[in-house]
Amino acid sequence: MKLNNKLLRILQEKESYCKNMELYANYNTLPITKLHCFQILYIIHKFIYHKKLLPKFFIITLLRIYKIHDYDTRNKNNLHLSTVMVLGQ
């Protein structure tokens, strides 16, 4: 993250006291951590509203995580991230 910010400062010829969000705003992008969250939410949005636009791999994986059990609980329909998906195994 620091290296990325430093690179943006060099490319834009800004001083070290320049705010990071200003650097990203000039390129109309997000910091890496926010970009990662945005991409995950984008995939989940497609899964909920536009399943046909997703590759089958995502649909199968998200269905497996989305439907963790069949018995009734308050959190039955919540999205449950498993350690398998987080670790990418």
N, C-alpha and C positions, 0 to 999 in steps of 0.2 A: 504494500500500500504506500509506504514511504517512497519507494523507488518510483512508483507510478506518479505520485504527486510531484516528485522532483523532476521527472521527465516532462510533465505538463508545464511546470514553471520554466524550464529551459526552452521548450518549444514556443511558449508565449512571451518569453523574455520578461517575466514578472519577478518582483523581489520576493525574498523569503517570507515576508510578513503578509503576503497576499493570502486571502482566505481560499481554502480548498474548494469550496462550493462554487466560487467564482471561476476557478480554473475549469471545472467540469461544465459549468453553464456556457462558457465560451465555445466549447466543442459540442454542446447539446447532448451530453451523455451523463451517466451516473457513476459514482465511485464503484469499485469492484464489488464490495459487499452488498450495496443496494442493487446493483445490476444482477447479482446472483439471486437475491430475493425476488426481484421483479420477474426473472425468467421462470422461477419455480411457480410463482403466482399465475403467470401467463399460461403455463402448462396446465395447472389445476383449473383455471377458468375454461380453457378449451375442453378439459375432461368433463366439466359439469355442463357446459352449454353447447359445445360443438365437437362432440366425440368423433365425428366423421373426419375431422381435419387432423386428428392425431394418428401417428403410426400405431399399428397393432401392439407393439411392444409396450408402449406407454399405457394403452388401455388395459392390457392384461395386468401389468404391474400395479397400476393405480386401483383397479378393481379389487385386486388381492389385498391391498392396504386399506382401501375404503371400506370394504366389507370384512371386518376382522372377526365378527361372530354373528350368529343368527338370533340369539336370544335377546329379549328386550331389556335394554338398559338406557339410561339417559344419554350416554355417549356412543350409542350403537352406530349412528350415522355420521359421526365425526370422522375426519381424516386422521388416521393413526400412522405416524411415520415409524417404520420399523428400523432397527439397526441395520438390517440387510440393505435397505434402500439408501440410508445415510452413508454407509461405508462403501456403497457401490459394488457389492458382491453379488 
